[in-house]
Amino acid sequence: MYKMITNAIIFSTLIVLTLGLTTPSYAEDTDSNDGWQQRFVIYGWLPSIDGTLNYDIGGGNTASVDPSDIVDALEGVLMGVYAIRKDKLSVTVDLIYLDLSNTENNAIDFPGPGGGQASARAKTDMTAWIVNSYGGYNTLQTEKVTMDLIAGIRYLNMDTSAKVEISGPLPPTLPSKKLSKSVDLWDGIIGVQGRYNLTDKWYVPYHLDVGTGDSNLTWQAQAAIAYSYKWGDVLLAYRHLYYDQGESKFIDDLEFSGPALGLNFNF
């Protein structure tokens, strides 16, 4: 099942990259045949990661691992958005791919009877696909400000593993081992996106959404400073994405935050 989902996402990514990626809030409107407008933005994103992931390690115990250290070994990242608009209506597909790996000395918490904290050397790997797909309707359009109401879904597929060599005291049922977990989360989202024009060339695009479903809560915020050229726009953005499944689930909480540099192309 995971392989099928991964192949489908990779196929969708290739289609989007072929067409070109963008978001409707990130550039001046451009005329196209029959009023259709298409845009393509591709980013380089450098996120930091924070949160708590809970692994079931047997014996009625869980191990909590903080994934923040693995950002030092970013092996691959892809971030892009394809959008199409006609009049007040728009459709957007937003894709993020992250591949991270690192080896660190960590302290791992083992709650419950006989638990405690053990010293561990952990090689942590994380691969994640995040897909945001939503429709938008323009509700505000002035010379200075535009705003769309949006609604859609966010999908997260994440594979993580932590090969842990434990050297500290721990319960006898908890030997050193490799911990691994996969998760697929589907959440409905609603929000707003748009832009604020500073001059005829400079503008500030923004995006904010919140949702729930398989997650207790997920939300995302993004803002940028952008400059328009004849061929498109250059963007310097900051993006924050948050997930919370609850303390008893795999993703206690997880945050991706960081700057991004992007190019916007209009078609």
Secondary structure, DSSP 8 states (H G I E B T S, - for coil): -HHHHHHHHHHHHHHHHHH----GGGS-----GGGEEEEEEEEEE--EEEEEEEEEEETTEEEEE-GGGGGGGEEEEEEEEEEEEETTEEEEEEEEEEEEEEEEEEEEEE-STT-EEEEEEEEEEEEEEEEEEEEEEEEEE-SSEEEEEEEEEEEEEEEEEEEEEE-S---TT--SEEEEEEEEEEEEEEEEEEEEESSSSEEEEEEEEEEEESSSEEEEEEEEEEEE-SSEEEEEEEEEEEEE--TTSSEEEEEEEEEEEEEEEE-
